[in-house]
Amino acid sequence: MALMTVEIGQLTGEVNGHLTGCTAARTRSGYRAMDVVAVLARIEERLKAEGLSADAASRAAGTPDAIRNLRRTVKNGDRKGVTMATLGKLAPVLKTTVGYLAEGEESRLLSEGISHARQAISIPVVGTLAAGVFREVVEHDDAEPEYIFDEPDPEFPNARLVAFTVEGDSLNELKPRPILSGDRLICVDFDDTGLPLIEGMVVVLQRTRDGGLTREWSAKQVEIHTGRTEYHPRSSNKNLKPIVVPDNPHADTGEQVEVLALVRRTSYALPKAPAPSRRK
């Protein structure tokens, strides 16, 4: 996924904030109070188990020098902590969970041969997809991000995962199953899949204007045509139009369009039932 100008394979903006360390709207996960000495010890343990160097693991996670910097932090006696975003990127490379690295929680390591499909992991919910809605990119937001727990993707077990909340009706006529407002899309970083764009894929796009100062995130279905790629809504709302990207890399449309993620599945949490009233 290529995001903003950073990387998540590279999701930008908010996605990069959680997956690759960019500073855009709602991207800062903040530091959690944790024992950095113990965190580093667990990272060193996983490096040894996987036969990885610190540099190789950091590069694979898209966080150059992350482990080296953590070693320096511990050596200098600095206790400011490590971001959950960084641990979230390191965990799949080290074949463990964020919870294990951060808190030493009991976790069933992927390297022990346990099925990927049965390992729950934390996935950041990085924002809302709303077709046609451009929002100003915010430089800093210290709000603690929301996380959901789900399984690693069985087809892309080492790909970074990210979730979005759907707003609106841009895919309410998608076949074979519509995607509705309020649904959560669970996605993999597109670059991590190693796939080219394929007809029929449902992807998360970032479209930026005003030199990157405003941004739209939306989900669309891919259509491949001679000389162009089209990203289509599948909607009862006929005011929503496809985004057309010419193959000519020098075409200047005043917008930049990037594919951030491949949508893999959806989930929807029912609202909590109201407390039963007591009858007198």
C-alpha positions in Angstrom: 0.0 0.0 0.0 1.5 3.2 -0.7 0.2 6.0 1.6 0.8 9.6 1.7 4.5 9.7 1.0 5.4 7.3 3.6 5.1 3.7 3.3 3.1 0.8 4.3 4.0 -1.1 1.9 2.9 1.7 2.5 -0.5 3.0 3.8 -0.3 6.8 4.2 -1.8 9.3 6.5 -3.6 7.6 9.3 -2.7 4.1 8.0 0.9 4.9 7.9 0.7 6.3 11.4 -0.2 2.8 12.6 1.8 0.7 10.2 4.8 2.7 9.1 5.2 5.8 11.3 3.9 8.7 9.3 2.3 11.8 11.0 -1.0 12.5 9.5 -4.6 12.6 10.7 -5.1 10.4 13.8 -1.8 8.7 13.2 -0.1 8.9 16.5 -0.7 5.9 18.7 1.2 7.5 21.6 3.6 5.8 24.0 2.3 3.2 26.4 3.8 2.8 29.8 5.5 -0.5 29.6 8.8 -2.1 30.7 11.0 -1.4 27.7 13.8 -3.6 29.1 11.3 -6.5 29.1 10.0 -5.5 25.7 13.5 -5.6 24.2 14.2 -8.9 25.9 11.1 -10.5 24.2 12.1 -9.0 20.9 15.7 -10.4 21.2 14.1 -13.8 22.1 12.1 -13.7 18.9 15.0 -12.6 16.8 17.0 -15.5 18.0 14.1 -18.0 17.5 13.6 -16.8 13.9 17.3 -16.4 13.1 16.9 -12.8 12.2 19.2 -9.8 12.8 17.8 -6.6 14.3 18.5 -4.8 11.0 16.8 -7.4 8.9 13.7 -7.6 11.1 13.4 -3.8 11.3 13.6 -3.5 7.5 11.1 -6.3 6.9 8.7 -4.5 9.3 9.1 -1.2 7.5 10.6 0.4 10.5 14.3 1.0 9.8 16.5 1.2 13.0 13.5 0.5 15.3 15.2 -2.3 17.2 18.6 -0.5 17.2 16.9 2.6 18.6 15.2 0.5 21.3 18.5 -1.0 22.3 19.9 2.5 22.5 17.0 3.6 24.6 17.5 0.8 27.1 21.3 1.3 27.2 20.8 5.0 28.0 18.2 4.3 30.7 15.4 6.1 28.9 12.0 4.8 29.9 9.8 6.8 27.6 8.6 3.5 26.0 7.9 2.2 22.5 4.9 2.9 20.3 2.2 0.2 19.8 2.4 1.1 16.1 6.1 -0.1 16.0 5.3 -3.3 17.9 2.4 -3.8 15.6 4.8 -3.8 12.6 7.4 -5.9 14.3 5.1 -8.6 15.6 4.3 -10.4 12.3 7.9 -10.3 11.3 8.9 -11.9 14.6 5.9 -14.3 14.3 4.3 -13.4 17.5 1.6 -11.0 18.8 1.6 -7.3 19.8 0.3 -8.4 23.3 3.3 -10.7 23.8 5.9 -8.1 22.8 4.2 -5.3 24.9 3.1 -7.1 28.0 4.4 -10.6 27.9 0.9 -11.9 27.6 0.7 -15.6 26.9 0.5 -15.9 23.1 0.5 -18.8 20.8 3.4 -18.2 18.4 3.0 -18.8 14.7 6.4 -20.4 14.7 5.2 -23.2 16.9 3.2 -24.5 14.0 -0.2 -23.2 15.2 -2.6 -22.5 12.4 -2.7 -18.8 11.3 -6.4 -19.1 11.1 -6.7 -19.6 14.8 -4.3 -16.9 16.0 -6.1 -13.7 17.2 -4.1 -10.5 16.5 -4.8 -6.8 17.0 -5.7 -4.7 14.0 -5.8 -0.9 14.1 -9.0 0.8 12.9 -7.5 3.7 11.2 -10.4 5.7 9.9 -13.6 6.1 8.0 -14.1 5.4 4.3 -16.6 7.9 2.8 -16.7 8.2 -1.0 -16.7 11.8 -2.2 -15.8 13.2 1.2 -12.5 15.1 1.3 -11.1 15.8 4.7 -8.2 18.0 5.7 -5.1 16.1 6.7 -4.3 16.7 10.3 -0.7 16.8 11.3 -1.0 15.5 14.9 -3.6 13.7 16.9 -2.7 12.0 20.1 -5.9 10.1 20.5 -5.4 6.4 21.4 -6.4 4.4 18.3 -9.1 1.7 18.4 -8.1 -1.9 17.8 -10.1 -4.9 16.9 -9.0 -8.5 17.2 -9.3 -11.0 14.3 -7.3 -13.8 12.6 -4.4 -13.3 10.3 -5.3 -13.6 6.7 -4.8 -17.2 5.6 -3.7 -16.3 2.1 -1.4 -13.5 3.2 -0.3 -14.5 6.7 2.7 -12.1 6.8 0.9 -9.1 5.4 0.1 -6.2 7.6 -3.6 -5.8 8.5 -5.6 -2.7 8.9 -9.4 -2.0 9.3 -11.6 0.8 8.1 -15.2 1.8 9.0 -17.5 2.3 6.1 -19.7 5.4 5.9 -22.3 5.8 3.1 -23.6 3.8 0.2 -20.8 3.5 -2.3 -20.8 -0.3 -2.3 -24.3 -1.1 -1.3 -24.9 -3.0 -4.6 -21.6 -4.9 -4.6 -22.0 -8.5 -5.8 -22.3 -11.2 -4.4 -22.6 -9.3 -1.1 -23.1 -5.6 -0.5 -20.9 -3.6 1.8 -23.1 -1.3 3.9 -22.6 1.8 6.1 -21.2 0.7 9.4 -19.4 -2.3 8.2 -15.8 -2.8 9.1 -13.5 -3.7 6.3 -10.5 -5.9 7.2 -7.8 -5.3 4.7 -4.2 -6.3 3.9 -1.5 -3.9 2.8 -1.6 -4.0 -1.0 2.1 -4.0 -1.5 2.5 -6.9 1.0 0.3 -9.1 -1.2 2.8 -8.9 -4.1 -0.2 -8.9 -6.5 -0.8 -6.7 -9.5 -4.2 -5.0 -9.8 -6.7 -7.5 -11.0 -10.2 -7.1 -12.5 -12.8 -7.4 -9.8 -10.6 -6.6 -6.7 -12.2 -4.5 -4.0 -9.6 -2.0 -2.8 -9.2 0.9 -0.5 -8.1 4.1 -2.3 -6.6 7.3 -1.2 -7.2 10.3 -3.4 -5.5 13.6 -2.5 -6.0 17.1 -3.7 -4.5 20.5 -2.9 -1.0 19.2 -2.8 -1.9 16.5 -0.4 -3.7 18.7 2.1 -7.1 17.1 1.6 -7.8 13.4 1.3 -10.6 11.0 0.4 -10.5 7.4 1.5 -13.0 5.1 -0.3 -13.5 1.5 -1.3 -14.0 0.7 -5.0 -14.0 -2.2 -7.3 -11.2 -2.4 -9.9 -11.9 -2.5 -13.7 -9.0 -2.8 -16.1 -9.3 -1.1 -19.5 -6.9 -0.3 -22.3 -4.9 2.8 -21.3 -6.6 3.3 -17.9 -7.7 1.7 -14.7 -11.1 2.5 -13.3 -12.2 2.3 -9.7 -16.0 1.9 -9.5 -18.6 2.4 -6.9 -21.3 -0.3 -6.9 -24.0 1.8 -5.6 -27.7 2.7 -5.8 -26.5 6.3 -5.5 -26.0 7.3 -9.1 -24.3 10.6 -8.1 -21.2 8.5 -7.2 -18.9 8.2 -10.2 -15.8 6.0 -10.9 -12.3 7.3 -10.4 -10.4 6.9 -13.7 -6.6 6.8 -13.6 -4.8 6.9 -17.0 -1.8 4.6 -17.6 0.2 7.7 -18.7 2.2 8.5 -15.6 2.7 12.1 -16.8 -1.0 12.9 -17.0 -1.7 15.8 -14.6 -5.3 15.6 -13.2 -4.6 17.7 -10.1 -5.2 14.6 -8.0 -3.1 11.7 -6.8 -4.7 8.3 -6.4 -3.0 5.5 -4.5 -4.1 1.9 -3.7 -3.7 1.4 0.0 -5.2 -2.0 0.8 -6.9 -5.0 -0.6 -10.3 -5.7 1.1 -10.4 -9.2 2.4 -13.5 -9.5 4.5 -16.1 -7.5 6.4 -17.5 -7.5 9.9 -20.3 -5.7 11.6 -20.8 -5.4 15.3 -24.4 -5.3 16.4 -25.3 -2.5 18.8 -25.5 -3.5 22.4 -28.9 -4.5 23.6 -30.6 -2.1 26.0 -30.7 -3.1 29.6 -34.1 -4.8 30.4 -36.5 -2.5 32.2 -37.9 -3.7 35.4 -41.7 -3.9 35.5 -43.4 -2.8 38.6 
